[in-house]
Every structure is written in C-alpha cells, then in structure tokens.
C-alpha cells in the first residue's frame, strides 16, 4: 500500500505541472501550516506556481535529483509491487519523462521554456567550461540510465535509438570520471547518492559486454571512494550489482547502531 501510494504521488507531481514529462520539484497545499521553501537551485529564489485547480502550489526548477529518484523508484515499483493497471501507468510515466528529455535535446524544460539549472545533459552543456564540464561524468551516467530504463521497460523503439545516440556521443566514457575526488570541496556525498540511484538500472538492463565493462569500472571507482563511509545502502547496491564483497559486517553494525 505504501509503494502504491508513493507511486501515485510521483505520478501526481508530473501531472500537476501541465508540462508533459516535467515533474514538480515539490508541492505545497494552499494555507497549510509549516515552512514553504523560498530557495531554489544555487542562489535563485524558489519558483512556485498555482495548480490548475488552485488548491496547491508546485515548485519548478526541477533538477536531476528528482529525475534520478523517480526512475529508480518507479523501476523498483514495476519489479516488486505494480499490479493491474499500475503496470501500464508506471511505463507511461517513464515514457513521458524520457520523451520530454529527448524531445528537448537532453534537457529538462521548465514553464518559461528554458532548461532548469540542474536539468541539463546535452553535449553543449558538457563541452562548455564551468559546471557542465565538471558534471558531465555524473550527468552522463544519469541520462544513460534514464534512457536505457525507458528503452527496456517501455519497449519503445525511440528510446533504443536515443540510447545509441548517447553512446555515439561518447557518454559511456564520461562515466569513468563521474566521481569528483579533488579539490576536497567538490567531494559531495549527495552526488554519490545520485550516482548510486542510477547504477542499478543501468547495470541491470545493459547487456552489451563492452558497455557493461565501462559501467562496472565506473561503479568500482565510485565504490572504492564511497566504501569508507560504510553506509548500508551504498554497500548493498554494490554487492547486489557485482556479487563482490560489500563489507556486510560494517553495514550490519551501522544498522544495529541506528
């Protein structure tokens, strides 16, 4: 029941914006008590918009964070819990978001017709000096995972073509450097969280041995840096995807301490 409830909440976040394939970053019920976020990406102000029925506000400037989590969660929902019409609803959701990204040149386009601050996976963003170039390893991992997931779970030919386009652009090779290791200020745990949301689908669904070897090298590199934290979620994802030792005892100790 909790899985179904969470899944329909994710679907609602996309439906409320009125932009096909563009999920809201957050939702706020009109007149509810609490704190409504006033900050968006970076130093920008929060972008709140009324829903069509006027009962809620949805937050724009959606980032890669939300898309990573939605693809991870909906794929798990399909694997473990979806029944009846929920199966097609889940596939339709994945298709709508993936089509949005493809149709807008690998970008997440907000209500103003412009890409969001952190919703860019296009070659121009990767090749320009600055944050796009620095982020291209992680972002390439993300978009490859999104489109491969949509290809396998929806069966739509357009996503197979889109995935091959990303491969031809050299995106798999970018993933080998997805982990920022220097300077220390750029080593951010939440970026590792995004990567480990993307590895499971990509490695479960990719069958090409050469591409799999590249993604495994990427995962191994990330794991060797992340393992010092001994966080069970990272440990068990690595173990499930590789069959290798994943430091089960430290992970179990972590859970016991919690």
Beta strands, then each sheet from edge to edge (+ up, - down):
strand 1: 26-29
strand 2: 48-50
strand 3: 56-59
strand 4: 107-109
strand 5: 115-120
sheet 1: 1+ 3- 2+
sheet 2: 4+ 5-
end
